[in-house]
Amino acid sequence: MDRKLHIALFTDTYYPEINGVATSVYLLKQELEKRGHEVYVITTTTKNAPKPEMEHNVLRVPSLPCLLITERRVGLFYQPKLAHKIRQLHLDIIHTQTEFSLGIFGRIMAKELHLPLVHTYHTIYEDYTHYFMKFKSLDERAKSFVRVFTKICCNTVERVIVPTDKVRKLLLDYQVTQSIHVIPTGIDLSKFNPANYNKTEILALRQSFGISPEEKVILYLGRISQEKNLEELLLYIPSFLEQHSNAKFLIIGGGPDKEYLIRFIEKQQNLSEASRQRIIFGGEQPWDIIGKFYQLGDVFVSASNSETQGLTYIEAMASSLPVVAKQDPCLEDILEQGYNGYTFTDKNGFLSGLEQVLYSEKSSEYGKHSIEKVKKYSTAEFAKNIEKIYRELETQAYIKEEDKKIPLRL
């Protein structure tokens, strides 16, 4: 029987924050613990986090709001007291989930303790340079720096994990030469299964947003920010709302672009006041109950090209929703054209996709196919595949130690 591993996950974002990285680390910790391992999360302090005594093996570093992305926190690169605690944990593996403050802390500890270092590359930072480069003339320089920085980060660890082949190819373009493993982030499928939700409760939630039972809901759920490209959806959707008086567009989430998009809608000339009232901002919702909000939709939409895996697409499909999304390599394994949704490259493709999934004769079939498509994304499979990498590194470390004991023959 394989021995229990002591694993430390270093991340800048964690529960109860709502984003793909926080969710991925939270689920990985849970599943690795189910497999019998001792798992520690080293992360930042954050608003609404549980009290220390309510969190098992979660160590938080003092942090400040990030100046560039205000919803994120920036922790200390190194904290002596916490470093002393980490030395007492008898760790076998350090697994970083960020390239920045906590990732640097993890690298320092891995080097000091002579431990194997695994890194998951979650975020395509080229898509985020607009946060710190307001001048287009400097943006390409920023992107170039990001590519070099990413290359260095990934080439100085033992293993790199990415969620999709899209990201693997990107890292190869960056000249990452370290071993890259494609392991899709798992999700708790039961959390999104419509069968687990009371229909009366969902109808009441719809009513709270002014949505009647017979109305069709076009749903976007996620961060409201430039890289998510909601502006493109809001350019296309007015003509659809004008044609279909029983359709509404519901946006669930928060972010820096919310006020800008509200003003953008007000300026739309081809949108009647009646249709304008059918674009609803539902606000940011707690991660613990986010599965309930997917139940409000009849179709999930997105125009983002910044996704590494597109967890919200998988969550939507697990909620029995068809997806109409902008064409992107991250969708290759999950969205089958005409089967569980449609991809688009322009307005006509977007409107045609919505028409098919909401009003065609086979509209009820798309959601059933969505659930079938995402069954392979279980959290158990996710943890099992990552554990396999840990075991390979454990074996290599053992072999190196044994080699040291063999005397050289002259």
TORVEX-760524 format. One record per residue: residue number from 1; residue in three letters; x, y, z of N, C-alpha, C in turn. Coordinates in steps of 0.05 Angstrom, whole numbers. Layout:
<pts>
     k     r       nx       ny       nz      cax      cay      caz       cx       cy       cz
   NUM   ALA        X        Y        Z        X        Y        Z        X        Y        Z
...
</pts>
This chain:
<pts>
     k     r       nx       ny       nz      cax      cay      caz       cx       cy       cz
     1   MET       17      -24        0        0        0        0       18       25        0
     2   ASP       11       44      -17       27       69      -18       24       85        8
     3   ARG       46       97       16       45      112       41       31      139       37
     4   LYS       22      150       59        9      176       60       29      197       53
     5   LEU       21      216       36       38      239       29       30      264       45
     6   HIS       50      280       51       44      306       63       49      327       42
     7   ILE       28      341       34       28      359       10       21      387       19
     8   ALA       35      407        8       28      435       12       21      448      -14
     9   LEU       -3      460      -15      -13      475      -38      -10      505      -32
    10   PHE        6      519      -48       10      547      -44       -6      562      -65
    11   THR      -25      580      -56      -43      593      -75      -49      622      -65
    12   ASP      -51      640      -84      -59      668      -77      -89      671      -72
    13   THR     -104      652      -81     -134      654      -78     -145      627      -70
    14   TYR     -164      628      -51     -176      604      -40     -203      609      -29
    15   TYR     -218      588      -23     -244      591      -11     -244      611       12
    16   PRO     -264      629       14     -289      630       -1     -289      648      -26
    17   GLU     -265      655      -36     -264      671      -61     -276      655      -84
    18   ILE     -288      669     -103     -302      656     -125     -286      661     -151
    19   ASN     -271      641     -159     -257      641     -185     -247      613     -190
    20   GLY     -238      608     -214     -230      581     -222     -207      569     -206
    21   VAL     -187      586     -200     -164      576     -185     -172      568     -156
    22   ALA     -187      586     -143     -196      580     -116     -212      554     -114
    23   THR     -230      551     -134     -246      526     -135     -229      502     -140
    24   SER     -210      504     -158     -193      481     -165     -177      472     -141
    25   VAL     -165      491     -126     -148      483     -103     -166      472      -81
    26   TYR     -189      484      -76     -208      474      -55     -216      445      -61
    27   LEU     -223      439      -86     -231      412      -92     -208      392      -92
    28   LEU     -184      402     -101     -161      384     -100     -154      376      -71
    29   LYS     -155      395      -53     -150      389      -25     -170      368      -14
    30   GLN     -195      372      -20     -216      354      -10     -211      325      -21
    31   GLU     -206      323      -47     -203      297      -59     -177      283      -51
    32   LEU     -155      298      -48     -130      285      -39     -133      275      -10
    33   GLU     -148      290        6     -154      281       34     -170      255       34
    34   LYS     -189      253       16     -205      228       13     -187      205        6
    35   ARG     -166      210       -8     -147      189      -17     -126      183        5
    36   GLY     -130      196       29     -114      189       52      -89      206       57
    37   HIS      -86      228       42      -63      245       45      -68      268       65
    38   GLU      -46      279       75      -47      302       93      -42      326       75
    39   VAL      -61      344       72      -59      366       53      -61      393       68
    40   TYR      -42      411       63      -42      437       75      -45      458       52
    41   VAL      -60      479       58      -63      501       39      -50      525       52
    42   ILE      -31      537       38      -19      562       47      -29      584       28
    43   THR      -44      603       39      -58      622       22      -59      650       36
    44   THR      -74      668       25      -76      695       36     -100      698       54
    45   THR      -99      717       72     -123      725       87     -143      737       67
    46   THR     -168      734       72     -188      745       53     -214      750       68
    47   LYS     -229      768       57     -255      776       69     -273      751       71
    48   ASN     -287      749       93     -307      727       98     -295      699      100
    49   ALA     -269      697      103     -257      671      107     -266      660      134
    50   PRO     -269      633      136     -276      621      161     -255      627      183
    51   LYS     -263      626      208     -244      629      230     -223      607      229
    52   PRO     -198      613      237     -177      593      235     -184      565      246
    53   GLU     -199      565      269     -206      540      281     -226      524      265
    54   MET     -239      538      245     -259      525      229     -248      514      202
    55   GLU     -222      520      197     -209      511      173     -188      490      180
    56   HIS     -190      467      166     -171      446      172     -146      448      154
    57   ASN     -123      452      167      -97      453      152      -96      476      132
    58   VAL     -108      498      138     -106      522      121      -90      543      136
    59   LEU      -68      551      125      -51      571      138      -51      596      121
    60   ARG      -59      619      133      -63      643      117      -41      664      123
    61   VAL      -31      676      102      -11      697      103      -25      724      103
    62   PRO      -16      743      119      -27      770      118      -25      781       89
    63   SER      -47      795       81      -47      804       53      -60      832       50
    64   LEU      -57      843       26      -69      869       19      -83      865       -7
    65   PRO     -103      883      -13     -116      882      -39      -96      887      -62
    66   CYS      -99      872      -84      -82      876     -107      -90      903     -120
    67   LEU      -70      920     -126      -76      946     -138      -87      943     -167
    68   LEU      -79      921     -180      -87      918     -208     -114      904     -211
    69   ILE     -118      883     -195     -144      868     -195     -154      869     -166
    70   THR     -172      887     -161     -179      894     -133     -192      871     -118
    71   GLU     -205      851     -133     -218      829     -119     -197      809     -108
    72   ARG     -173      810     -118     -152      792     -110     -135      803      -88
    73   ARG     -122      785      -73     -105      793      -51      -75      787      -58
    74   VAL      -57      803      -47      -29      798      -50      -17      792      -23
    75   GLY       -6      768      -20        6      760        6       35      767        8
    76   LEU       47      762       31       75      766       35       91      744       20
    77   PHE      114      752       10      131      732       -4      143      712       15
    78   TYR      147      721       39      160      703       59      152      713       87
    79   GLN      144      694      104      137      702      131      152      682      150
    80   PRO      171      692      165      188      674      181      172      655      200
    81   LYS      151      666      213      136      649      232      122      626      217
    82   LEU      110      633      194       96      612      179      116      592      167
    83   ALA      139      603      158      160      585      148      169      565      169
    84   HIS      171      574      194      178      556      216      157      534      219
    85   LYS      131      541      217      110      521      219      112      501      196
    86   ILE      117      511      172      119      493      149      141      473      152
    87   ARG      163      482      164      186      463      168      178      440      186
    88   GLN      158      444      203      149      422      222      129      403      209
    89   LEU      121      408      184       99      392      173      109      366      159
    90   HIS      135      363      158      146      338      145      135      334      117
    91   LEU      137      355      101      125      354       74      140      335       55
    92   ASP      126      324       36      138      308       15      137      323      -12
    93   ILE      117      339      -16      113      353      -42      103      382      -37
    94   ILE      113      400      -53      102      427      -53       90      432      -81
    95   HIS       65      441      -82       51      445     -107       41      474     -108
    96   THR       53      491     -124       46      519     -126       24      522     -147
    97   GLN        5      541     -142      -18      546     -159      -17      575     -169
    98   THR        5      589     -165        8      617     -173       37      622     -179
    99   GLU       42      642     -196       69      650     -201       79      673     -183
   100   PHE       60      684     -168       67      708     -153       72      703     -123
   101   SER       62      720     -105       71      721      -78       72      693      -64
   102   LEU       50      679      -63       50      653      -50       65      632      -66
   103   GLY       66      636      -92       82      618     -109      111      621     -103
   104   ILE      120      646      -99      148      651      -93      155      640      -65
   105   PHE      136      643      -47      139      631      -20      143      601      -22
   106   GLY      126      588      -38      127      559      -42      154      551      -53
   107   ARG      164      566      -73      190      560      -85      213      562      -64
   108   ILE      212      583      -48      232      586      -27      232      562       -8
   109   MET      208      554        0      206      531       19      215      505        6
   110   ALA      208      501      -20      216      477      -34      247      475      -36
   111   LYS      259      498      -42      289      498      -44      302      493      -17
   112   GLU      291      507        4      302      504       31      300      475       41
   113   LEU      277      462       36      271      436       46      279      413       27
   114   HIS      290      421        3      299      401      -17      276      383      -25
   115   LEU      253      396      -31      229      381      -38      222      384      -68
   116   PRO      210      363      -80      200      366     -108      179      388     -109
   117   LEU      180      403     -132      162      425     -135      145      421     -161
   118   VAL      119      420     -157      100      418     -179       86      445     -182
   119   HIS       81      453     -207       67      478     -211       44      475     -231
   120   THR       21      486     -223       -2      487     -242       -4      515     -254
   121   TYR       -4      516     -280       -6      541     -294      -36      546     -301
   122   HIS      -48      564     -286      -77      568     -288      -86      590     -307
   123   THR      -69      611     -309      -79      636     -320      -61      645     -344
   124   ILE      -74      652     -366      -60      662     -389      -56      692     -385
   125   TYR      -33      700     -374      -30      728     -366      -29      748     -389
   126   GLU      -23      738     -413      -24      756     -436      -51      770     -439
   127   ASP      -72      756     -430     -100      767     -432     -106      787     -410
   128   TYR      -87      792     -392      -93      809     -369      -74      833     -368
   129   THR      -57      837     -388      -38      859     -388      -52      887     -388
   130   HIS      -77      887     -397      -92      913     -398      -96      925     -370
   131   TYR      -93      909     -349      -97      919     -322      -74      938     -314
   132   PHE      -50      933     -325      -27      950     -317      -14      964     -340
   133   MET      -24      960     -364      -13      976     -387      -37      990     -401
   134   LYS      -41     1015     -394      -63     1030     -405      -57     1041     -433
   135   PHE      -31     1040     -440      -23     1050     -467      -18     1027     -485
   136   LYS      -31     1026     -508      -29     1003     -526        0     1000     -536
   137   SER       15     1022     -538       42     1020     -548       60     1004     -529
   138   LEU       53     1003     -503       68      988     -484       58      960     -479
   139   ASP       34      955     -489       21      929     -483       37      905     -495
   140   GLU       48      908     -518       64      886     -530       89      880     -514
   141   ARG      101      901     -502      124      897     -485      116      882     -460
   142   ALA       92      889     -450       82      875     -426       77      846     -432
   143   LYS       65      840     -455       60      813     -463       86      797     -467
   144   SER      106      810     -478      132      797     -482      144      790     -455
   145   PHE      142      809     -436      153      803     -409      138      780     -396
   146   VAL      112      779     -400       96      757     -388      105      730     -399
   147   ARG      111      729     -425      119      704     -438      146      695     -426
   148   VAL      165      713     -423      191      706     -412      188      697     -383
   149   PHE      172      713     -367      168      707     -339      155      679     -336
   150   THR      135      673     -352      122      647     -351      141      624     -358
   151   LYS      157      629     -378      177      609     -387      196      602     -363
   152   ILE      206      623     -350      224      619     -327      211      603     -305
   153   CYS      186      612     -298      171      599     -276      167      569     -282
   154   CYS      160      562     -306      153      535     -313      178      517     -317
   155   ASN      200      529     -326      224      514     -330      241      509     -305
   156   THR      232      520     -282      247      517     -257      232      501     -237
   157   VAL      214      483     -246      200      464     -228      204      436     -239
   158   GLU      196      416     -224      199      388     -233      177      380     -253
   159   ARG      153      390     -248      130      383     -266      112      407     -269
   160   VAL      101      410     -293       81      431     -298       54      417     -305
   161   ILE       33      427     -293        6      417     -298      -10      439     -311
   162   VAL      -25      432     -332      -42      452     -346      -70      438     -350
   163   PRO      -91      454     -351     -118      442     -353     -127      433     -381
   164   THR     -114      444     -402     -123      437     -429      -99      436     -448
   165   ASP     -103      424     -471      -82      423     -491      -77      450     -503
   166   LYS      -97      468     -502      -93      496     -511      -70      509     -495
   167   VAL      -70      504     -469      -50      517     -452      -23      503     -456
   168   ARG      -23      476     -460        2      462     -465       16      473     -490
   169   LYS        0      477     -511       12      488     -536       22      516     -532
   170   LEU        8      532     -516       17      559     -510       44      559     -496
   171   LEU       47      541     -476       72      540     -461       95      530     -479
   172   LEU       89      512     -498      109      503     -517      118      527     -534
   173   ASP       99      544     -542      106      568     -557      123      587     -541
   174   TYR      120      587     -515      136      603     -497      164      591     -493
   175   GLN      168      567     -504      194      552     -502      197      540     -474
   176   VAL      175      531     -462      176      515     -438      185      487     -445
   177   THR      207      478     -433      218      452     -440      214      431     -418
   178   GLN      203      440     -395      198      421     -373      175      403     -380
   179   SER      173      381     -367      151      361     -372      124      374     -366
   180   ILE      105      375     -386       79      387     -383       58      365     -383
   181   HIS       40      365     -363       18      345     -361       -9      359     -364
   182   VAL      -26      349     -382      -52      360     -385      -71      345     -366
   183   ILE      -81      359     -346     -100      347     -327     -123      367     -323
   184   PRO     -146      362     -335     -169      380     -331     -177      382     -302
   185   THR     -182      406     -293     -192      410     -265     -219      396     -263
   186   GLY     -223      381     -241     -248      368     -237     -269      387     -224
   187   ILE     -294      379     -226     -315      394     -212     -333      375     -197
   188   ASP     -345      384     -176     -365      368     -161     -391      369     -177
   189   LEU     -394      348     -194     -417      347     -212     -444      348     -198
   190   SER     -445      337     -174     -470      336     -159     -480      364     -151
   191   LYS     -461      382     -148     -468      409     -140     -485      424     -161
   192   PHE     -483      414     -186     -497      427     -208     -520      411     -220
   193   ASN     -523      387     -210     -545      370     -221     -572      381     -215
   194   PRO     -589      387     -235     -615      398     -231     -633      381     -212
   195   ALA     -628      355     -212     -644      337     -195     -641      343     -165
   196   ASN     -619      357     -158     -614      362     -130     -626      389     -121
   197   TYR     -642      401     -138     -654      427     -130     -684      426     -131
   198   ASN     -696      439     -111     -725      440     -109     -736      460     -129
   199   LYS     -755      450     -146     -766      467     -167     -780      492     -156
   200   THR     -793      489     -134     -807      512     -122     -787      534     -114
   201   GLU     -765      524     -102     -744      543      -94     -732      558     -118
   202   ILE     -728      544     -140     -716      556     -164     -736      576     -176
   203   LEU     -762      569     -176     -782      588     -186     -783      613     -170
   204   ALA     -779      610     -143     -779      633     -126     -754      651     -131
   205   LEU     -732      638     -137     -707      652     -143     -710      667     -169
   206   ARG     -722      654     -189     -727      668     -214     -745      693     -210
   207   GLN     -765      689     -193     -784      711     -188     -770      735     -174
   208   SER     -749      728     -158     -734      750     -144     -719      768     -164
   209   PHE     -714      757     -188     -701      773     -209     -721      783     -229
   210   GLY     -747      779     -223     -767      789     -242     -771      771     -266
   211   ILE     -765      745     -263     -767      726     -285     -790      707     -280
   212   SER     -809      706     -299     -832      689     -296     -825      660     -305
   213   PRO     -841      640     -298     -835      612     -305     -834      607     -335
   214   GLU     -850      622     -351     -850      616     -380     -828      630     -395
   215   GLU     -813      648     -383     -793      664     -397     -767      647     -401
   216   LYS     -754      652     -423     -728      639     -429     -706      657     -418
   217   VAL     -686      644     -405     -665      658     -392     -638      652     -406
   218   ILE     -626      672     -417     -599      670     -428     -580      678     -405
   219   LEU     -563      660     -397     -548      664     -372     -518      667     -378
   220   TYR     -506      688     -365     -477      690     -363     -471      689     -333
   221   LEU     -452      672     -325     -444      671     -297     -413      672     -296
   222   GLY     -402      692     -283     -373      694     -281     -365      723     -275
   223   ARG     -339      727     -278     -327      753     -273     -336      773     -294
   224   ILE     -342      798     -285     -350      819     -304     -325      837     -308
   225   SER     -310      830     -329     -285      844     -333     -278      844     -363
   226   GLN     -259      860     -371     -252      864     -399     -245      838     -413
   227   GLU     -229      821     -400     -220      796     -413     -243      776     -418
   228   LYS     -265      780     -404     -288      762     -409     -305      770     -433
   229   ASN     -300      795     -443     -312      804     -468     -342      804     -468
   230   LEU     -354      812     -446     -384      815     -445     -394      836     -464
   231   GLU     -377      855     -470     -386      877     -488     -395      866     -515
   232   GLU     -381      845     -524     -389      833     -550     -417      821     -548
   233   LEU     -422      807     -526     -449      795     -522     -470      817     -522
   234   LEU     -464      839     -510     -483      861     -507     -487      877     -533
   235   LEU     -468      873     -552     -472      884     -579     -492      866     -595
   236   TYR     -491      840     -590     -506      821     -606     -535      817     -595
   237   ILE     -537      817     -569     -562      808     -556     -586      826     -560
   238   PRO     -583      852     -564     -607      869     -566     -626      860     -589
   239   SER     -615      852     -612     -633      844     -634     -648      818     -627
   240   PHE     -635      801     -611     -649      776     -603     -671      782     -584
   241   LEU     -666      800     -565     -687      808     -546     -710      822     -560
   242   GLU     -704      838     -581     -725      852     -595     -743      832     -610
   243   GLN     -732      810     -619     -747      790     -634     -762      771     -616
   244   HIS     -752      767     -591     -764      748     -573     -772      762     -546
   245   SER     -797      769     -544     -806      784     -520     -806      768     -495
   246   ASN     -803      741     -497     -803      724     -473     -775      716     -465
   247   ALA     -754      729     -475     -727      722     -468     -715      745     -451
   248   LYS     -698      736     -432     -683      755     -415     -654      747     -413
   249   PHE     -637      767     -409     -608      762     -406     -601      767     -378
   250   LEU     -592      746     -363     -586      748     -335     -555      745     -331
   251   ILE     -543      765     -319     -514      766     -314     -509      763     -284
   252   ILE     -497      740     -277     -491      735     -249     -461      738     -245
   253   GLY     -452      755     -227     -424      759     -221     -417      788     -215
   254   GLY     -392      792     -207     -383      819     -202     -356      824     -215
   255   GLY     -347      849     -215     -322      855     -228     -320      884     -235
   256   PRO     -296      892     -244     -291      921     -249     -306      933     -272
   257   ASP     -317      917     -290     -330      928     -314     -361      931     -311
   258   LYS     -371      925     -288     -400      925     -285     -413      952     -292
   259   GLU     -402      973     -279     -414     1000     -284     -410     1009     -313
   260   TYR     -388     1003     -324     -383     1010     -352     -403      996     -370
   261   LEU     -409      970     -365     -428      956     -382     -457      966     -378
   262   ILE     -463      974     -354     -490      986     -350     -493     1011     -367
   263   ARG     -472     1028     -368     -473     1052     -384     -474     1045     -414
   264   PHE     -459     1024     -421     -458     1014     -449     -486     1006     -458
   265   ILE     -501      992     -442     -528      984     -449     -546     1008     -453
   266   GLU     -543     1028     -436     -559     1052     -437     -555     1067     -464
   267   LYS     -531     1064     -475     -525     1078     -500     -533     1063     -525
   268   GLN     -542     1038     -522     -549     1022     -546     -574     1034     -560
   269   GLN     -570     1042     -585     -592     1055     -600     -613     1035     -610
   270   ASN     -604     1010     -614     -623      990     -625     -637      974     -604
   271   LEU     -639      984     -580     -651      970     -557     -674      987     -546
   272   SER     -698      976     -547     -721      991     -536     -719      990     -506
   273   GLU     -734     1008     -493     -734     1009     -464     -744      983     -452
   274   ALA     -764      971     -465     -775      945     -455     -753      923     -456
   275   SER     -738      922     -478     -716      902     -480     -693      909     -460
   276   ARG     -688      935     -457     -667      942     -438     -673      932     -410
   277   GLN     -698      932     -403     -706      923     -376     -702      892     -374
   278   ARG     -699      879     -396     -696      850     -396     -666      841     -395
   279   ILE     -648      860     -391     -620      854     -385     -616      859     -355
   280   ILE     -611      838     -341     -611      839     -311     -584      832     -300
   281   PHE     -573      850     -283     -548      844     -268     -556      833     -241
   282   GLY     -550      807     -237     -559      794     -213     -539      795     -190
   283   GLY     -516      807     -194     -496      810     -172     -479      785     -168
   284   GLU     -458      789     -152     -441      766     -144     -455      749     -123
   285   GLN     -452      723     -126     -466      704     -108     -446      686      -94
   286   PRO     -453      676      -70     -434      659      -54     -427      633      -69
   287   TRP     -402      626      -68     -393      601      -82     -407      576      -72
   288   ASP     -414      575      -46     -426      551      -35     -453      545      -48
   289   ILE     -467      565      -58     -493      560      -70     -495      568     -100
   290   ILE     -471      570     -112     -471      579     -140     -485      560     -159
   291   GLY     -486      534     -152     -499      514     -168     -529      521     -172
   292   LYS     -540      533     -152     -569      540     -154     -574      561     -175
   293   PHE     -555      579     -180     -559      601     -199     -557      591     -228
   294   TYR     -542      569     -232     -542      558     -259     -570      547     -267
   295   GLN     -586      540     -246     -612      528     -252     -632      549     -263
   296   LEU     -624      575     -261     -641      596     -272     -640      598     -302
   297   GLY     -619      587     -314     -615      590     -343     -629      570     -360
   298   ASP     -632      577     -386     -641      558     -407     -618      554     -426
   299   VAL     -599      572     -426     -574      570     -442     -553      587     -429
   300   PHE     -528      577     -431     -505      592     -420     -490      604     -443
   301   VAL     -482      630     -440     -468      643     -462     -442      656     -452
   302   SER     -422      658     -470     -397      671     -464     -383      679     -490
   303   ALA     -369      701     -489     -353      710     -512     -323      712     -504
   304   SER     -316      699     -482     -288      700     -472     -269      683     -489
   305   ASN     -245      694     -494     -224      678     -505     -200      676     -486
   306   SER     -204      682     -461     -182      682     -441     -183      658     -423
   307   GLU     -200      638     -429     -203      615     -411     -180      595     -416
   308   THR     -169      585     -394     -150      563     -396     -165      536     -399
   309   GLN     -187      533     -384     -203      509     -386     -233      516     -391
   310   GLY     -242      537     -379     -270      544     -381     -288      528     -362
   311   LEU     -281      531     -336     -296      516     -316     -325      523     -316
   312   THR     -332      548     -321     -360      556     -321     -375      541     -343
   313   TYR     -362      536     -366     -376      520     -387     -382      492     -376
   314   ILE     -363      480     -363     -368      453     -353     -389      453     -331
   315   GLU     -388      473     -313     -409      475     -293     -437      479     -305
   316   ALA     -438      495     -326     -464      500     -340     -474      474     -352
   317   MET     -456      459     -365     -464      434     -377     -473      413     -356
   318   ALA     -459      413     -334     -467      395     -312     -494      403     -301
   319   SER     -502      428     -305     -528      438     -297     -550      433     -318
   320   SER     -542      418     -339     -560      411     -361     -567      435     -379
   321   LEU     -547      453     -382     -551      476     -399     -535      472     -425
   322   PRO     -547      478     -448     -532      480     -473     -514      505     -471
   323   VAL     -493      506     -486     -474      529     -486     -472      541     -513
   324   VAL     -473      567     -515     -467      582     -539     -443      600     -532
   325   ALA     -420      594     -543     -396      607     -535     -378      614     -559
   326   LYS     -362      635     -556     -343      643     -577     -323      621     -581
   327   GLN     -318      615     -606     -299      594     -614     -273      597     -600
   328   ASP     -263      575     -588     -239      576     -572     -228      547     -569
   329   PRO     -201      543     -571     -191      516     -568     -198      502     -542
   330   CYS     -204      517     -520     -210      504     -495     -237      489     -496
   331   LEU     -253      494     -517     -279      482     -520     -278      456     -536
   332   GLU     -255      449     -547     -254      427     -566     -263      400     -554
   333   ASP     -258      395     -529     -265      370     -517     -293      370     -504
   334   ILE     -306      393     -502     -331      394     -486     -355      404     -502
   335   LEU     -351      420     -523     -373      430     -538     -374      419     -566
   336   GLU     -394      403     -572     -397      391     -598     -419      406     -614
   337   GLN     -411      418     -635     -429      435     -651     -455      421     -658
   338   GLY     -478      432     -650     -504      421     -657     -512      399     -639
   339   TYR     -495      391     -619     -501      369     -601     -508      379     -573
   340   ASN     -490      394     -561     -496      406     -535     -493      436     -535
   341   GLY     -493      447     -559     -491      476     -562     -478      484     -588
   342   TYR     -469      509     -589     -457      520     -613     -434      539     -606
   343   THR     -414      540     -623     -394      561     -621     -400      582     -642
   344   PHE     -390      606     -638     -394      628     -657     -369      644     -661
   345   THR     -368      657     -684     -346      676     -690     -356      703     -696
   346   ASP     -383      706     -700     -395      732     -707     -423      733     -697
   347   LYS     -436      755     -701     -464      760     -691     -483      739     -702
   348   ASN     -482      733     -728     -501      714     -740     -498      687     -727
   349   GLY     -473      678     -722     -469      652     -710     -480      652     -681
   350   PHE     -477      674     -667     -487      675     -639     -518      674     -639
   351   LEU     -531      690     -656     -560      691     -657     -571      665     -666
   352   SER     -558      653     -686     -568      627     -696     -566      605     -675
   353   GLY     -544      605     -660     -540      586     -638     -562      589     -617
   354   LEU     -567      614     -609     -589      618     -589     -616      609     -599
   355   GLU     -621      615     -624     -647      607     -636     -650      576     -635
   356   GLN     -629      562     -642     -630      533     -642     -635      521     -615
   357   VAL     -619      530     -595     -621      517     -569     -646      525     -553
   358   LEU     -657      548     -560     -681      558     -545     -707      553     -558
   359   TYR     -708      552     -585     -734      552     -599     -737      531     -620
   360   SER     -717      514     -625     -720      494     -645     -735      470     -634
   361   GLU     -743      451     -651     -757      427     -643     -741      409     -624
   362   LYS     -715      410     -628     -698      392     -611     -685      407     -588
   363   SER     -696      430     -580     -684      446     -558     -681      431     -532
   364   SER     -699      413     -527     -698      398     -501     -675      377     -501
   365   GLU     -663      371     -524     -642      350     -526     -615      361     -518
   366   TYR     -610      387     -523     -583      398     -519     -574      395     -490
   367   GLY     -591      401     -471     -584      399     -443     -577      371     -434
   368   LYS     -592      351     -445     -586      323     -438     -558      315     -448
   369   HIS     -552      324     -472     -526      319     -484     -503      332     -468
   370   SER     -509      356     -457     -489      370     -441     -480      354     -417
   371   ILE     -500      343     -403     -493      327     -379     -475      303     -387
   372   GLU     -481      290     -409     -465      267     -418     -436      276     -424
   373   LYS     -433      299     -435     -407      309     -443     -387      313     -420
   374   VAL     -398      320     -396     -380      328     -374     -377      307     -353
   375   LYS     -387      283     -357     -384      263     -336     -355      256     -330
   376   LYS     -337      260     -349     -309      253     -345     -294      273     -327
   377   TYR     -307      295     -320     -294      316     -305     -299      313     -275
   378   SER     -298      289     -265     -303      285     -236     -278      294     -220
   379   THR     -283      303     -195     -261      312     -178     -243      289     -170
   380   ALA     -255      265     -168     -239      241     -160     -219      235     -182
   381   GLU     -226      237     -207     -207      231     -229     -185      253     -230
   382   PHE     -193      277     -225     -174      300     -224     -153      295     -203
   383   ALA     -161      288     -178     -141      283     -157     -124      258     -162
   384   LYS     -136      238     -174     -122      213     -179      -99      218     -199
   385   ASN     -104      234     -219      -84      240     -240      -61      258     -228
   386   ILE      -68      276     -210      -47      292     -198      -31      276     -178
   387   GLU      -44      258     -163      -30      241     -145      -10      224     -160
   388   LYS      -16      215     -184        2      199     -200       29      214     -205
   389   ILE       27      240     -209       51      256     -213       67      258     -187
   390   TYR       53      262     -165       66      262     -139       82      236     -134
   391   ARG       69      214     -140       81      187     -136      107      184     -153
   392   GLU      105      194     -178      129      192     -196      152      207     -184
   393   LEU      146      231     -173      167      248     -161      178      235     -136
   394   GLU      160      223     -121      168      209      -96      187      186     -103
   395   THR      181      171     -124      198      149     -132      226      159     -141
   396   GLN      226      181     -157      251      192     -166      268      202     -143
   397   ALA      255      215     -123      270      225     -100      282      201      -84
   398   TYR      267      179      -83      277      155      -69      302      144      -83
   399   ILE      300      142     -110      322      131     -126      347      148     -122
   400   LYS      344      175     -122      366      193     -118      379      189      -91
   401   GLU      362      185      -70      373      180      -44      389      154      -43
   402   GLU      378      133      -56      391      107      -56      418      109      -71
   403   ASP      418      124      -93      442      127     -108      465      139      -92
   404   LYS      457      157      -74      478      170      -57      491      150      -39
   405   LYS      477      128      -32      487      108      -13      506       88      -27
   406   ILE      506       87      -54      523       68      -68      551       79      -71
   407   PRO      571       66      -60      598       76      -62      608       75      -91
   408   LEU      623       95      -99      635       96     -126      657       75     -128
   409   ARG      657       61     -151      679       41     -156      700       54     -174
   410   LEU      723       53     -164      746       65     -179      759       44     -197
</pts>
